Amino acid sequence: MIDPIPLPDGVVLRELRRDDAAALAAAYVKNRAHLAAWEPVRDDVFFTLIGQQAEIHGQLERALAGGSLPLVLEAGDAIIGRFTLSGIVRGPFQSANLGYWVDVDRTGRGVATSAVSAIVRIARDDLCLHRVQAATLPHNTGSQRVLARNGFTQIGSAQRYLKIAGRWQNHDLFQVILHD
């Protein structure tokens, strides 16, 4: 269990909870157009309370099995972002993938940079991971700046890596090494 982490501007980074479904559905409805270019195509059910209850159930099951760490950014009663360490692999790899989004009204204000900084510390100190990887669309310079500010370096590119906005798209790959 990770303690909630206060970030600038009254934002808190904390673990996803079962009772987040309504606030998360509202956040996804608000940000639907904003996120459409950066995420997989979502069916209409995804944006409902029932859809988010199902998503949260799956996320928490993967977390319980040790395969992920789902987090939210909270400001007051509103969820203003999602951050997830997924695909956690143990053994000699000790690695995870980082994915995230921030509310359209909060982009460019440093909240993602602060959250990624906290998550890198969690990955290193609490999860004892060796590395964290992230992938961005080549034109997502905002996310690339967030990653660079947190010590990530580009390690390559992957052709047709993820199906985003309805089509297989190339991604730039980044990593940060947490232990020498």
N, C-alpha and C positions, 0 to 999 in steps of 0.2 A: 504494500500500500504506500503510495506516494502522498506526502502531505501537500495541501494546496500551496501554490507558490504565488505570492503577490508580484505583479508586474507593474510598470508605470501606468498612469492614468486610470487607476482603480480597477484594472483588469487582473483576474486571477486565472492561473493555469492549474487545472485539477483533473483528476481521473473522471472519465465518463461514468455516469450512474444510470441505473434503470429509470429513475424518475426524470431524466432529461428529455424524454421523448417529445413532450409538447413544445418545450423551448427549442429543441433541435429542429423539429418540423417547422416552426415559425422562422428560424434562421435560414433553413433551406428554401422556404417559400420566398423570403425577402431577397435572398441571394441567387435565386434560380438563374436569372439571365446573366448575372455577373460570373457565375461558375460554369456556365454551359460550355465555354470555349476551353476549359481546363480539366473537365471531368468526363467520365463516361456518360453516355445518354442514359437518363433515368426515366423510368415509367412514372406515371402520375401518382401511383400508390406510395412511392418513395417519399413524397413530400407531405404525407399525411401522418397523423398520430400513429395509426396502425403500422404504417411503413417504417417509421422511426423506431417503434417498439421492436419490430422484427430485426432491424439493423443493429440496434443496441444489444439485443439478445445474442446475435451472432458475434458481435465485437467482444462482449463480455465472456462468451464461451471460449473464444480464441485466447483472450487474456488469461483466463483461468488455467488454460492448458500451457501457458508460458510462451505463446507464439506472438503476442502483441501487447502493446501498452496504448490503449485508446484514451485520449485526453481532450478536454474542451477548454476554450477560452471563455470566461464568464465576466460580464460587466453588469453589476446589479443582478436582475433576474433574467437577463438575456444571455444567450449563447452567441458569441461573436466570432467563433472559429473552431475548427477541429484540427487536431494534430495527432498523428498516429505513428508509433513505431510498430511496424508490421514485419512479418517474415523473420522473426527473431530465430536465429540459428545458434545453437550452442556447439560444444565440442571444439575442434580446432579453429572454427570460423569466428564465433563470437561476434555476430554481425546482425544488423537490422536495417530495414528500409524506413525512411522518413517520408511521410506525406502530410500535407497541410493545406488549409485555406483560411482566409481571414475575411470577415464581413466587408462588403464594398465600402462602407463608410469609415473603415479603420485602416484601409490599405495606405501604404506610404507614410505611416506615422510611427514606425519602429516597433509595433507590437509583435509582428512576426519575428523580427530579429531578436527581441527579448525572449520570446517563447522558445525559439530554436536554441538559444544559448542555454536556457534552463533544461531543455530536453537533452542536449549534449552532455550536460553535467549529470543528469539522471542516468543516461545510458552508460556513462563512464563509472560513476560512483555507486549507484544503486543496482544497476543491472550487470555491471562488470563486463560490458561489451568492449571489443577491441576496435570496432569501426561502425560507422553509420553511413549508409549510402542514400542518396536522393537523386531523383531524375526530374528534369524539367523539359518542357517543350523548348526548342532552340530560341524562340522569340519571347520567352518568359523571363525577361531581364530583371524584373522585380524580384522574383524568387531566386534568381542567380545571385543577385546582390545580397539578399538575406543569407544565403548559404556561404558566400565568400566572407561576409562579416563574421561568420562563425567558424572559420577555419577550413571550410570545405574546399577542395580543389577538384577541377575537372579531370576525370580519368578516362574519358572517351565518349563515344556516342553509340547509340543503338538504333538501328534502322527498324522502322515499323514496330516499335517497342511496346506501346500500349494503345488500346482502342479508346481514343479520346474524341469527344464531339462527333461520334459516329464513324470515325475512320482510324485506321492504324497509322500512328504518327511517330516520326523520329523523335528521340529524346537525347539530351545531353546528360551524361552520368557524372555525379560528383560523390566524393567521399571525404570523411574526416576520420583520421586515425586517432584513437583515444588513449592508447597505451603504446609505448615504444617496446 
